[in-house]
Amino acid sequence: MRARELGVEIGPLASGPADAITDVGGVRVGHTTLIESDDVRTGVTVVLPHGGNPGSDPVFAGCHTLNGRGELTGLEWVRESGLLSTPAGLTNTCSVGVVRDALIAADLTDELPVVGETWDGSLNDIRGMHVRPEHVHAALAEAAGEPEGAAVAEGAVGGGTGMVCHGFKGGIGTASRVVAEEDGGYTVGVLVQANHGRRGRLRVDGLPVGELIGDAEIPLPRPRQQAPTSSSIIVVVATDAPLLPGQCARLAQRAGFGIARTGGAGEHTSGDFVLAFATGNRGLGSHEHELAVRTVADHRLTPMFYAVIDATEEAILNAMLAARTMTGNGSIISALTAEALADAMTRLGRPPSVGWRCGAGRLTPIAESAPGQGGAGIESRPTRWGVRGVRGAKR
């Protein structure tokens, strides 16, 4: 299940065909997922910025740190050069080094790879160093073999295998937006490794759903003492617009608003990093004395800011909806079910735009909701927010 399949549409902009970062031409994603024995729940995800070798054919890029207790290697060179000259790798905290080394060995970088991490130690034997070079090479091979515009696996896959988001099972999520033709018609894609947030703070399209989905509805992580009070999120933003490095950095900053709209706060112990790159200028690795580049005028960037914000929020939600309940390393992390989310949104007066009915433990679409049931086919109930389940109602 994805947000749009459930009828949750974030913002007014249309998504691309795959509603994924791969809607940006040339961008590809590959995963290696490791689920072994009782305590290995980890993996690696790679994002290729285009179909060539980024080590010799870099693209303009920028970055942003929301809170810095974590690692996204190579950012100093991204800031200094304004270029992304490597695939981006995502994995767990203790496997950054092996992923970095494997990317160098693959000869796809300028020897300063970008590798981000989040902590998966609740479900995974994180100090066991289970990610190995061959896993990185397999993820690269999968990415390279994908057709352009392919769908991206989400949830507990790749680097997101063992991640926890807002007290639910988290992981990899993605989404895209296409700005209006009068604003350039550019595509903006986002991919997240979501391992952050607290249950009670979770918001979906502005609704405080986390306050209604408590431990009695969907259990909180068990055992609770193993779960950190907050953790991290890595965001990768891609666009086909011709942006300069400073403009990429501005796009990266806006992803922070998408994180905040879901209830993320960049807590003290959270490592929240954003990488943004733009493929609209190519040939930047040329040895010519001068290079001709194009750029979107700064005063026309605002629609792309909105696109980043909305796609980031949806990508985080997709990461949770795609994941399944997982046990490992002595922990149980429960998934956010579509039924629980639809029920909470309906109780808050804004049901998903697609009609759904709950029955026999399943969520099924219906053409129209029965009277008094709201858009999700679930009986609406008064809440302390004073709203009822009316289709299309806005607060």
C-alpha positions as CSV (number, residue, x, y, z in Angstrom):
1,M,0.0,0.0,0.0
2,R,1.2,3.5,-0.8
3,A,-0.2,6.8,0.3
4,R,-1.9,7.6,-3.1
5,E,-3.4,4.1,-3.3
6,L,-5.0,4.8,0.0
7,G,-6.3,8.1,-1.2
8,V,-3.9,10.3,0.7
9,E,-2.7,13.0,-1.6
10,I,-0.2,15.5,-0.2
11,G,-0.3,18.9,-1.9
12,P,-1.8,19.9,-5.2
13,L,1.0,18.9,-7.6
14,A,0.8,15.7,-9.7
15,S,3.3,13.0,-9.2
16,G,5.4,11.4,-11.9
17,P,4.4,8.1,-13.5
18,A,6.1,6.0,-10.8
19,D,5.7,8.5,-8.0
20,A,9.3,7.9,-7.2
21,I,12.8,9.4,-7.5
22,T,13.2,7.4,-10.6
23,D,10.8,9.7,-12.4
24,V,13.8,12.0,-12.8
25,G,15.3,10.8,-16.0
26,G,18.4,8.6,-15.6
27,V,18.1,8.2,-11.8
28,R,18.1,4.5,-10.7
29,V,17.9,2.8,-7.3
30,G,19.1,-0.6,-6.2
31,H,18.8,-2.5,-2.9
32,T,20.4,-5.4,-1.2
33,T,18.3,-6.7,1.7
34,L,19.8,-8.9,4.4
35,I,17.4,-10.8,6.6
36,E,19.2,-13.8,8.2
37,S,18.9,-15.8,11.4
38,D,17.2,-14.0,14.3
39,D,19.3,-10.9,14.4
40,V,20.4,-9.7,10.9
41,R,18.0,-7.1,9.6
42,T,20.0,-4.6,7.5
43,G,21.2,-3.9,4.0
44,V,22.3,-1.2,1.5
45,T,20.6,1.1,-1.0
46,V,22.3,2.9,-3.8
47,V,21.1,5.8,-5.9
48,L,22.7,6.4,-9.3
49,P,22.3,10.0,-10.4
50,H,22.3,9.0,-14.1
51,G,23.2,6.2,-16.4
52,G,26.8,7.1,-16.8
53,N,29.8,7.2,-14.4
54,P,29.3,10.0,-11.9
55,G,33.0,9.9,-11.1
56,S,33.9,11.3,-14.5
57,D,30.5,12.9,-15.2
58,P,29.4,14.7,-12.1
59,V,26.2,16.8,-11.6
60,F,25.6,19.9,-9.6
61,A,24.6,19.3,-6.0
62,G,24.0,20.8,-2.6
63,C,23.3,19.6,0.9
64,H,21.7,20.5,4.2
65,T,22.1,19.3,7.8
66,L,19.0,19.5,9.9
67,N,20.7,17.9,12.9
68,G,24.2,16.5,12.8
69,R,24.4,13.5,15.1
70,G,25.1,11.1,12.3
71,E,27.1,10.7,9.1
72,L,26.7,11.4,5.4
73,T,30.3,11.1,4.1
74,G,31.6,13.3,1.3
75,L,29.4,16.3,2.2
76,E,32.3,18.7,2.7
77,W,33.4,18.1,-0.9
78,V,29.8,18.5,-2.1
79,R,29.7,21.9,-0.3
80,E,33.1,22.9,-1.6
81,S,32.8,21.8,-5.2
82,G,29.1,22.0,-5.7
83,L,29.2,18.6,-7.4
84,L,28.0,15.1,-6.8
85,S,30.6,12.8,-8.3
86,T,29.5,9.5,-6.8
87,P,26.5,7.3,-6.4
88,A,24.8,7.9,-3.0
89,G,24.8,4.9,-0.6
90,L,22.5,4.3,2.4
91,T,23.1,1.8,5.1
92,N,23.3,1.3,8.9
93,T,25.5,3.3,11.2
94,C,28.3,0.7,11.5
95,S,28.5,-0.2,7.8
96,V,29.3,3.2,6.4
97,G,33.0,2.3,5.9
98,V,32.5,-0.9,4.0
99,V,29.9,0.8,1.7
100,R,32.3,3.7,1.1
101,D,35.2,1.4,0.3
102,A,33.0,-0.7,-2.1
103,L,31.9,2.3,-4.0
104,I,35.5,3.3,-4.5
105,A,36.3,-0.2,-5.7
106,A,33.5,-0.1,-8.2
107,D,35.3,2.9,-9.9
108,L,32.2,5.0,-9.9
109,T,33.4,7.9,-7.8
110,D,36.1,10.6,-7.5
111,E,37.2,8.7,-4.4
112,L,35.0,10.7,-2.1
113,P,31.8,8.7,-1.9
114,V,28.6,10.0,-0.4
115,V,27.3,7.4,2.1
116,G,24.6,8.0,4.7
117,E,23.5,6.0,7.7
118,T,20.8,5.6,10.2
119,W,20.8,3.3,13.3
120,D,19.0,-0.1,13.0
121,G,20.3,-1.6,16.3
122,S,16.8,-2.4,17.6
123,L,16.2,-5.0,15.0
124,N,19.7,-5.7,13.8
125,D,22.9,-6.9,15.3
126,I,24.4,-3.6,14.2
127,R,28.0,-4.3,15.4
128,G,28.1,-7.6,13.6
129,M,29.2,-5.7,10.4
130,H,27.0,-7.9,8.2
131,V,27.0,-5.6,5.2
132,R,29.9,-6.7,2.9
133,P,31.4,-5.3,-0.4
134,E,29.5,-7.9,-2.4
135,H,26.2,-6.6,-1.1
136,V,27.1,-3.1,-2.3
137,H,28.1,-4.4,-5.7
138,A,24.8,-6.3,-5.9
139,A,22.8,-3.2,-5.2
140,L,24.8,-1.3,-7.8
141,A,24.2,-4.1,-10.3
142,E,20.4,-4.0,-9.6
143,A,20.3,-0.2,-10.0
144,A,22.2,-0.3,-13.3
145,G,20.0,-3.0,-14.6
146,E,16.7,-1.2,-13.9
147,P,14.9,0.4,-16.8
148,E,14.5,4.2,-16.7
149,G,11.5,5.2,-14.7
150,A,11.2,1.9,-12.8
151,A,9.3,1.6,-9.6
152,V,11.3,1.5,-6.4
153,A,10.9,-1.1,-3.7
154,E,9.9,0.5,-0.4
155,G,9.6,-0.3,3.3
156,A,11.9,-2.8,4.9
157,V,14.3,-3.1,2.0
158,G,18.0,-2.2,1.4
159,G,19.4,0.3,3.9
160,G,15.9,0.7,5.4
161,T,15.5,-3.0,6.3
162,G,15.8,-2.5,10.1
163,M,14.6,1.1,10.5
164,V,11.9,2.4,12.7
165,C,9.8,5.6,12.0
166,H,7.5,7.4,14.4
167,G,7.2,4.2,16.5
168,F,6.2,2.1,13.5
169,K,8.2,0.0,11.1
170,G,10.0,2.4,8.7
171,G,12.6,2.2,6.0
172,I,12.9,3.3,2.4
173,G,10.2,5.5,0.9
174,T,10.0,7.6,-2.3
175,A,7.7,10.0,-4.1
176,S,7.9,12.6,-6.9
177,R,6.2,15.8,-8.1
178,V,6.0,17.5,-11.4
179,V,5.7,21.3,-11.4
180,A,3.4,23.1,-13.8
181,E,4.4,23.7,-17.3
182,E,4.4,27.5,-16.7
183,D,7.0,26.8,-14.0
184,G,9.2,24.7,-16.2
185,G,7.5,21.3,-16.1
186,Y,10.4,19.9,-14.1
187,T,10.3,16.7,-12.1
188,V,11.4,16.6,-8.5
189,G,12.0,13.2,-6.9
190,V,12.7,12.3,-3.2
191,L,13.9,9.1,-1.6
192,V,14.2,8.7,2.2
193,Q,15.7,6.3,4.6
194,A,13.2,7.0,7.5
195,N,14.3,6.1,11.0
196,H,13.1,9.0,13.0
197,G,10.2,10.5,14.9
198,R,7.9,9.7,17.8
199,R,4.5,8.1,17.7
200,G,2.5,11.0,19.3
201,R,4.0,13.6,16.9
202,L,3.1,11.8,13.7
203,R,1.1,14.0,11.3
204,V,-0.3,13.1,7.9
205,D,-1.5,16.0,5.7
206,G,-1.7,18.1,8.8
207,L,-3.8,15.6,10.9
208,P,-2.4,14.5,14.2
209,V,-3.0,10.8,13.5
210,G,-0.2,9.7,15.9
211,E,-2.2,10.9,18.8
212,L,-5.0,8.5,17.9
213,I,-2.9,5.4,17.1
214,G,-1.7,4.5,20.5
215,D,-0.1,1.4,22.0
216,A,-3.5,-0.2,22.3
217,E,-4.2,0.2,18.6
218,I,-0.8,-0.7,17.3
219,P,1.9,-1.7,19.8
220,L,4.9,0.5,20.3
221,P,8.3,-1.0,19.8
222,R,9.1,-3.8,22.1
223,P,11.1,-3.9,24.3
224,R,10.9,-0.2,24.6
225,Q,14.2,0.3,26.3
226,Q,16.0,-0.9,23.2
227,A,14.5,1.8,21.0
228,P,16.3,5.2,21.0
229,T,14.1,8.2,22.0
230,S,14.8,9.6,18.5
231,S,16.9,8.6,15.6
232,S,17.7,9.8,12.0
233,I,16.6,10.3,8.5
234,I,18.5,10.6,5.2
235,V,16.8,12.4,2.3
236,V,18.0,12.3,-1.3
237,V,16.4,14.9,-3.6
238,A,16.8,14.7,-7.4
239,T,15.5,17.0,-10.2
240,D,16.0,17.3,-13.9
241,A,15.9,21.1,-13.7
242,P,19.1,23.0,-14.6
243,L,20.0,24.2,-11.1
244,L,23.3,25.6,-9.8
245,P,24.9,24.3,-6.6
246,G,23.5,27.0,-4.4
247,Q,20.0,26.3,-5.8
248,C,20.4,22.6,-5.0
249,A,21.3,23.5,-1.5
250,R,18.1,25.6,-1.2
251,L,16.1,22.6,-2.4
252,A,17.8,20.4,0.2
253,Q,16.8,22.9,2.9
254,R,13.2,22.6,2.0
255,A,13.2,18.9,2.7
256,G,13.4,19.8,6.3
257,F,9.9,21.2,6.1
258,G,8.6,17.9,4.8
259,I,10.2,16.1,7.7
260,A,8.7,18.7,10.1
261,R,5.2,18.3,8.6
262,T,5.2,14.6,9.5
263,G,6.2,15.5,13.1
264,G,10.0,15.2,12.8
265,A,11.9,17.8,14.9
266,G,15.6,17.2,14.4
267,E,16.0,16.1,18.0
268,H,19.3,16.3,19.8
269,T,20.2,12.7,19.1
270,S,18.9,12.7,15.5
271,G,21.1,12.6,12.4
272,D,19.1,14.3,9.7
273,F,20.9,15.0,6.4
274,V,19.7,16.0,2.9
275,L,21.5,15.6,-0.4
276,A,20.0,17.3,-3.5
277,F,21.3,17.0,-7.1
278,A,20.2,18.4,-10.4
279,T,20.8,16.6,-13.8
280,G,19.8,19.6,-16.0
281,N,23.4,20.4,-16.7
282,R,25.8,17.7,-17.9
283,G,29.3,17.5,-19.2
284,L,30.6,19.2,-16.0
285,G,33.6,16.8,-15.9
286,S,34.9,18.3,-19.1
287,H,38.5,19.7,-19.1
288,E,37.5,22.7,-21.3
289,H,38.6,26.1,-20.0
290,E,35.0,27.3,-20.0
291,L,31.7,25.5,-19.7
292,A,28.3,26.7,-20.7
293,V,25.6,26.0,-18.1
294,R,21.9,26.8,-17.8
295,T,20.0,27.8,-14.7
296,V,16.5,28.4,-13.5
297,A,16.0,32.0,-12.4
298,D,16.1,32.2,-8.6
299,H,12.7,33.9,-8.5
300,R,11.2,30.9,-10.3
301,L,12.3,28.3,-7.7
302,T,9.4,28.5,-5.3
303,P,7.2,25.9,-7.1
304,M,10.1,23.5,-6.8
305,F,10.4,24.2,-3.1
306,Y,6.8,23.1,-2.7
307,A,7.5,20.0,-4.7
308,V,10.3,19.0,-2.4
309,I,8.3,19.6,0.7
310,D,5.2,17.6,-0.5
311,A,7.3,14.7,-2.0
312,T,9.4,14.4,1.2
313,E,6.2,14.1,3.4
314,E,4.7,11.5,1.1
315,A,8.0,9.5,0.9
316,I,8.1,9.3,4.6
317,L,4.5,8.1,4.7
318,N,5.2,5.6,1.9
319,A,8.1,4.2,3.9
320,M,5.8,3.3,6.8
321,L,2.8,2.1,4.7
322,A,5.0,-0.2,2.6
323,A,6.7,-1.8,5.7
324,R,5.5,-4.9,7.5
325,T,5.8,-5.8,11.1
326,M,9.3,-7.2,11.8
327,T,10.9,-9.1,14.6
328,G,14.6,-9.3,15.1
329,N,17.4,-9.0,17.7
330,G,14.9,-9.4,20.5
331,S,12.6,-6.6,19.3
332,I,9.2,-6.4,17.7
333,I,8.4,-3.3,15.6
334,S,4.8,-3.1,14.4
335,A,3.8,-1.7,11.0
336,L,1.5,1.2,10.4
337,T,-1.6,-0.4,8.8
338,A,-3.7,1.3,6.1
339,E,-6.7,0.5,8.2
340,A,-5.4,2.3,11.3
341,L,-4.4,5.3,9.3
342,A,-7.7,5.5,7.4
343,D,-9.6,5.2,10.7
344,A,-7.6,7.9,12.4
345,M,-8.0,10.3,9.4
346,T,-11.7,9.7,9.3
347,R,-12.1,10.3,13.0
348,L,-10.2,13.6,12.5
349,G,-12.7,14.7,9.8
350,R,-10.6,14.2,6.7
351,P,-10.9,10.7,5.4
352,P,-8.8,9.4,2.5
353,S,-10.2,10.6,-0.8
354,V,-10.7,7.0,-2.0
355,G,-13.6,5.2,-0.2
356,W,-12.6,2.3,1.9
357,R,-14.4,-0.2,4.1
358,C,-12.9,-2.2,7.0
359,G,-14.0,-5.8,7.4
360,A,-12.5,-9.1,8.3
361,G,-9.2,-7.4,9.1
362,R,-8.9,-6.0,5.6
363,L,-9.3,-2.6,3.9
364,T,-11.3,-2.8,0.7
365,P,-12.2,0.1,-1.7
366,I,-15.9,1.0,-2.1
367,A,-17.5,3.2,-4.7
368,E,-19.2,5.4,-2.2
369,S,-19.3,5.3,1.6
370,A,-22.5,4.5,3.4
371,P,-24.2,7.5,5.1
372,G,-22.5,8.4,8.4
373,Q,-19.4,6.4,7.6
374,G,-17.2,9.1,6.1
375,G,-14.9,8.6,3.1
376,A,-13.1,5.7,4.6
377,G,-16.2,3.6,5.2
378,I,-15.4,3.8,8.9
379,E,-17.9,5.3,11.3
380,S,-16.9,8.8,12.2
381,R,-16.7,9.8,15.8
382,P,-16.5,13.2,17.5
383,T,-13.0,14.0,18.7
384,R,-11.5,16.6,20.9
385,W,-10.7,18.5,17.7
386,G,-14.4,19.0,17.2
387,V,-14.6,17.6,13.6
388,R,-16.5,14.8,12.0
389,G,-15.8,12.4,9.1
390,V,-17.1,14.4,6.1
391,R,-15.7,13.6,2.6
392,G,-13.3,16.5,1.6
393,A,-13.6,18.3,4.9
394,K,-10.7,20.6,5.7
395,R,-9.7,22.0,9.0
